[in-house]
Amino acid sequence: MDITELTVHELQDKIKSKELTVSEITEAYLNRINDKEPEIDAFITVLKEEALAKSKEIEEKIGNGEIQSEYAGIPIGIKDNICTKGVKTTCASKMLENFVSPYDATVVENLNNEGLINLGKLNMDEFAMGSSTENSAIKKTKNPWNLNTVPGGSSGGSAAAVAAGLVPWALGSDTGGSIRQPASFCGVVGLKPTYGLVSRYGLVAYASSLDQIGTLTKDVKDSAMLLNLIAGHDERDSTSMDKPKIDYTEALKNDVKGLKIAVPKEFYGEGINAEVKQKLQEAIEKYKELGATVEEVSLDIAEYSLAAYYIIACAEASSNLGRFDGIRYGYRAKDCKDLKDIYIKSRSEGFGAEVKRRIILGTYVLSSGYYDAYYKKAQKVRTAITNKFEKVFADYDVILVPTSPVVAFEFGSKSNPLEMYLSDICTVSVNVAGLPGISVPCGVDSNGMPIGMQLIGNKFQESTILNAAYTYEQATNFRAKYKPQFKK
């Protein structure tokens, strides 16, 4: 039995039946990291000693009956823009390369309260700005399916670590597709919850009105379980919604009879890879077989969403990243003449090219004379996009679109920033409207690379998309058929 191939719910069963101990599970994952991490480069920080010590402590407490949580002793990986007390939180940037957080993010507190074991902090695009994890200032994470291709981004380290069996599940963050797109590229399940369902307290901000912490898991049931742990109201986050607690695993009925699925024709046009389109078409037919009603609709928003997203995201980034000035914390340049010199040199040396590009663009659209022409107009477009989604959800339960128009591409193949931005075209509208979305694998292309299907739900309808994803997953069983090849 390869412990690292088991899902979390399978690990729980093994602990309960005493087939496995917490220490055995933790050691298996640490051995796997030792073996495969040099090929994948998914981690920025591995917490080997801390994880081993905590596994022994939790094992003892389970034995004494001190811990009742069914999640106690389950390992996890955390994206490196989520604060962890006493552990470096770098955002994969030179600016924060030595920053040790003095507090835990709310989601990390929740995991600690349940007795989960943090195996380490995972690589990402610098400050979550990118779609390939090539923008990390620390290392380039490889896709376990083909080591010459990118894992997606910005949560590329989280997706690659789950796919490679380095962690059983992981937390990521999603600003414009940063969980769903790497999930698609790495053949795992990625869930971006409704804006406000999961606390952002302790998430290093990129674009505050778009950012959302979410999950990367091996299957849909694990996704529902991890959402149970991180969802909930938090007084420390003013955008956190006070909603009744839901057990999302109860939504997994394995039945979509009567479910109404909308397929927007605009998402299947020019620019989508033929093999991606074919696999999505097969998924649509499978849903029909399973008893769902699937109809083509018009949802002409993709092009406008991308433009509005990059204006809003960059504007908020220029504001949020203003705090990194070489004075309060973060990187400080040496040999500076005066205060202005500290600001200029520290920010020039501390930020990478993509972060600088987005700060400059954001500052421009917020500047006098351009605010109304760009930022204000983008916010109006945002309202229009939200209204268009509402119109579709008046008649349908779920929207089915590709997660990405392409499969994972080779390193360095998208050197043009605009070309890279277009890879988010299927995902950004979900963040702009604050909706939940989940990516599930729906097959592989002729080169054996995973293809993702994205299911979008109405606000706070995570239960609906989780059940739709689960039912499809049970009918197709991707994990039993396909495994990462680690080929070069």
N, C-alpha and C positions, 0 to 999 in steps of 0.2 A: 504493500500500500504506500503510494506517494502522498504523504500528508499535505504537501503544498498544492496538490491538484483538487483537494476537497473544497467545497463551498463552506461558508460560515455555518449554515444550518446543519451541514454534515459533520463539521467539527464539533458543534454543540451536542449532537447525538452521541458522538464518540466519547466526549468528556462525561456525559450523563451515564453512559453504559460502562464507564471506566475502562474502555478500550484504549483511550489515550489520556495522558496527563497534560496539564498546562505546560509544564517544562518541556515535555517531548514535542509539543506543537511549536513552542517558541524556538527551541533548538533546531527543529527541522527548517523553519523559515530563515533563521540566521545562517545555517549551513547552505541553504539555497542562495541567499544573498552573497555569501562568500564565494560560491561557485559561479553564479551568473552575473552578478553586478559588474564585474570588469568588462563584460560584453555589452551590457545594457546601459550602464551609467544613469540609473534612475534616481539614485539617492544623492543628496547634498550632504546630509549627516546621517550616519547609522548609529543607533543607540544600543550597541551590542551588550555592554556590561549592565546598563540600566534595565534593559529588557529581560536579561537573565535573572537579575536580582528581583525584579518585580514578579516574574513568573513563579519563582520559588515562594515569594511572600503570598501571592494570591492562591497558590496551590495549598499552602498551609491553612489559609483562612477558609478555603472551600472545605477542607478536611475537618476543620473545627466548627463548621456551620456558621462562621462569622459573615460570609458573603452568600447571598441568595440569588444574585443576578445571574440570569442565564447567559449573559455575555462575558462574565468574568473569565479572564485568561485568554480572550480572543485577541490576536495581534492585529495591528492596523498601521497604515502609513498616512502621513499628513503632508499636504502640499505646503511648500515652504513660504507661503504668504499668510499662513494661519498661525497666530502667536502661541508659543509653547513656553511656559515658565521655566527658566533656567537652561533653555536650549536655544541655540542660534536660530533666528528667523531672518533669512538673508534676502528673500524675494529674488534669489538668483542674480543679485546685483552687487557690484563693487561698492555701491553706496551703503549697503547694509551688511557687508560680508562678515563683520565681527559683532553684529547686534545680537545681544542675548535678551530675550523678552523678559520683563519683570512680572508678567502675568500670563494666564491662560485665556485664550479665546473661549467664549461661552460653549461652543461645540466641543472643545477639548475638555472643559470642565465636565460636560455631560458624559463624555466617554470615560474620563477618569472615575467619575462617580459609579459607573457600571463595572469598573475593574478591567477595562481594555488595556492592552499593552502596546505602547507606541514604539514601533521598530525604527522610526526615524523620519526625517524631513525629506520630501521629494522634490526633484528638479522641476523647473518651469521656465517659461519665457520671462525675461526680466520684468518685474512688476506686473506680471500677467498680460504683457503686451506682445501678442504674437499668436501664430497658428501652427507652429512647427517645433517649438522648444529649441530652435536654432538661436534664439535671441538671449539664451541664458549666458551670463557673464562667467559662469563657473564650468559648465561642461555641456556637451551635446548628448542628449538621451537618444538611444537607438530604438527602433521598432522591433520587438521580438519576432515578428513574422518575417522580416527581412531587414538585416542590420544596416543595409545601405539606404534605408528609407526612414523618414521622420515618423515620430509617434503621434504627431499632431500637437496642438497647443491651445491654451497655454498650460493645461494640466497634463502635459506629455509624460512627466515623470510618474504621476499617479496612474495613468492608463497603462503605461509600459510595465510598471511594477506589478499591477494586478494581472496583466496578460502573461507575464513571464513567471508568475508564481512566487514573486519576491515578497508579496503581502497578500493576505486573503481578500482584503478590500481596502479602500483608501478614500480620503476626503480630497476634493478638488474645489475650485471656484470657477464660476461661469459668468462672464461679462457679456460675451457675444457668441457663445458656443464653445467656450473653453473646457467644458466637461464632455459635451456631446460629440464634438468633432474628434478629439483624441480617442474617445470610446469607440467611435466608428472605425478609425484607422487601426486600432489595436484589437478589435474583435471582442470588446467587453461591453457591459451595460453601463451607461452614464445617465444619471438623472439630475436635471436642473429643476429645483422646486420653484413654486410661485414666489415672486418677490415678496418678502416679508414673512414667509413661513419659517425660515431658519435665521437665527440671529447672525448679524454681521459683526457683532462686537468682537474685536480681536482679529478681524480680517484686515490686512493692510489694504487700504482703499486704492482702487484704480479709478473706477467711475461709480460713485456711490449710489446713483439711481438705477444702475444696471447690474452691479455685482450681486452674486448669490452663491453661497456655499452649497455644494451638493455631493453626490456619491458616485464612486466608480467601483463596480462589483463584478463578480464572475457570472451571476445570474440575477433574475428579476426579484426572486424572493429575498436574496441578500440585500438588494436595493431597498425594498420595503422595510426590512428590519433596521437597516442603518438610518433610514429616514425617521423611523420611530424614535431613535436615540437622539437625533439632532434637531428635530422640529419642535417648536414651542415658543411661547411668548417670552421676551426678555426685556425687562425695564431699562436695561442699559443701551438698548438699540431703539431709537425713536421711530424707526421704520418697521419694527417688529409688530406683527398683527396678533391680537389677542383672540385666538380661535380655540375651540374645544379640542382636546387631545383625541387623536384618531389612531387606532391600531391598523396600519396600512397592510399588514399581512392578512387581515380579514377580508380585504378587497380581492385577494387572489382566488377567484372562483373557477378559473379555467373554463369560462363560458362567455362567449360574445354574442350569443343569439339576441337579436333586437338592437345591438349596438349600431349606431349610425356613424359611418366614417366618411369624411369629406376628403377628396383628392383634388387639390388645386392644380389646374392644368398648367398654370404659369411656372410651377416649380419643376416641370418635366420637359421644358423646351430646350432652346439652344444653350450649350455650355455643359450639359450633363453628360457624363460618360455613358456610352451605349450599354456597357455591362452593368453599370449601376442602375440604369433605367430598367433593364431586363429583370434584375433581381427584385427591384421594387414592384414591378408588374406581377412577378410571381407571388410576392407577399400579399398583394391586393387580391389575387385569385384565391390564395389560401384563406384569407379572411372571409371571402364569399362562401367558400366551402364550409367554414366553421359557423356560418349562420349570420354573419354581420351584413348589414346593408351598406354597400360602398357606392358612392356617386361622385361623379366629376363636378367640380364647382369652379368658379372664378374667384381668385384672391390675388389681385394685381398689386402686390406690395413689396416684392423682393428687392427691386431696384431702389425704391424710395427708402426702404428700411436700412439698406446698407449705407446710403448717404446720410440719413438722419442719425444712424448709430455712430458713425465715425465723427460727426460733428459734436454730438452730445458727449460721447466717451472722451474725446480728446479735450474738450472744454473742461470737463470735470477732472481729468487727469492733470491738466495744467494747474488747477486750483489745489488738488490733493497733494501733488508732489512739490508744491511750493515750500513745504515744511522742511524738505531736505536741503539745507542751506550751508552745511559745514560748521554750523554754530551749535545747535542744540544736541544733535546726535547724528550718527551716520559718518560717512567719509569726510575727512577734512584734508584739503591739499596742503602741502608744505611750502615754505618759502614764499609766503604771501606778503605783499607790501601793506595792504590796508583791508578794511572790511569789504569793500567792493571786490577786491582781488580774491578774497576768501570765497565769496559767493560764486564768482565766475569760474575760478579754477576748480573748486570743489564739485560744482555741478557738471562742469565740462569733463572732468576726469572720472567722476563717480557714476554718471549715467551712460548707458550704451546708446548706439545710434538710433535704434527704434524708439526708445523712450524719449530721446531728444526730439525726434521727428514729431511725435504725438504732442509733446509739451508745446512746441513751436506752433503746430497747427491749432491746438486748443487756445493758446494765447491770442492767436490771430483772430479766431472767430468770436472771441469775447471782447476784442478791442473796440475802442470808440469808432463808430462808423460802420462796423461790421456785425455788431451784436444783433441788430434787427434783421440784417440781410441773411445771416447764417444761423446763429444759435436760436433766436426766437422762432424763425421759420421751421427749424428742425423740430422744435417742441410742438409746433402746430401739426407737423407731419406725424409726429408720434401719436398725437390724439386721433388723427385720421386713421392711422394703422390700427390702433386699439379698437376704434369703432368698426372697422372692417372685420376684425376678428370676431367681435361681438355679434355681428350680423350672421356670420357663418355658424357660430355656436348657438344661435337661436334655433337652428334646424338640425345641427349635428353634435355628436358627443366628442368626437376625436377628429383631428386633422392629420393625414398621413402624407409625409414628404420625405425626400432624401435627407440624411443628416449632412452629407457632403456631396457635392457634384462629382467628386473624384475619389479614388482610393489614395492611400499614403504615397507620397511622391519622394523622389530621391533628394538627398541633401544637396543644397545649392541650386536646385533646378528652378526655384522661383526667386530669382535675385531682384526682380522688380517689385517694390512694395505694393503697388496697385494690384498686381497679379495675386500677391499673397492675401491682400484684403478681400479679394473676390472669393476666396475659399470659404469665407464666412457667410456667403449669400443665403444659404438655407437655414442658418441658425439665429442670426441677429434679431430678426423680427420678434422672436419669442421673448428676448430680453427687453426690447423696446416697449412691448406691451405688458411685460411683467408676468408672463404666463409660465406654466410648467411644461417641460418637454423631456422626453426620454429617448435615448438612442439604444436600439437593440440590434445585434448582428442578424443579417438576413441572407448570408451566403458569402461566397468568395468569388473573385474574378478569375480569369484564365491563368493568372500568375500566382494564384493562391492567396491573394491579399483580401482581407475582410472588407465587407460592405455593410454600412449601417442604415437602418430605417429609423426615421424620427416620428414619434407620435406626440402631438401637441394637444393639450387639454385646456379647458377654460380655467379661470383663476380658482385655485384651491381644489381642483378636481384631480389631484394626484391619484386617488383611488381608481378613477376611471382609466387613466393611461397605464397605470401599473397592471391592472387586470387585463387590459388589451394587449400589453407587452407580454405578460405572463402566459396568456392563452396561446399567443403565437409561438412563443418560445417552447412551450410544452409540445406543440404540434410539429415543430421543425427540429428541435434538439441540436442546435448548432455546436455546442460544446462536445457532444459525443462524436461528431463527424470531423471537426477541424481543430487543429492545435498549432500554436506558433512553431515555426520551423528553425528559428535562429540561423537562417541561411545568410550567406554573404553574397 
